Amino acid sequence: MKIADIDAAGPDGLAPVLHASLKRLGELGREGAVALKRLVDDGDAEFEEAAAWIADIADGKVDD
């Protein structure tokens, strides 16, 4: 998926891209976290909500 396609993508299209991206950032460790942090603005409500959902998924709190 190209970045230009993200705005039109639905959940089933975005989820695999996010999953692969998060796994790769995890492999990169702190370097990956720092690169992501450079893109995140303080007070970015959409990012904060997404991060909360990801934390819930990691904690096993989201079911189908």
Phi, psi and omega in degrees: 000137177271150180305324180297338181273351186298319182299331181264352184283146176266179182303318182289339175275325182280323186305313180295326179292314179297316180301312180296321180294315180296319178298317180293318176299322177298320177297325181281346176065221183304321180301318177293319179296319180294320179297319178293318180302324179299335181270343186265125176273145173299138178080015178283097187299319181294319178294317180300317178295315179298319179297322178294319178295319179297320177297319178297319178298315180298329180273001179076022184267357181246122178246162177293000000 
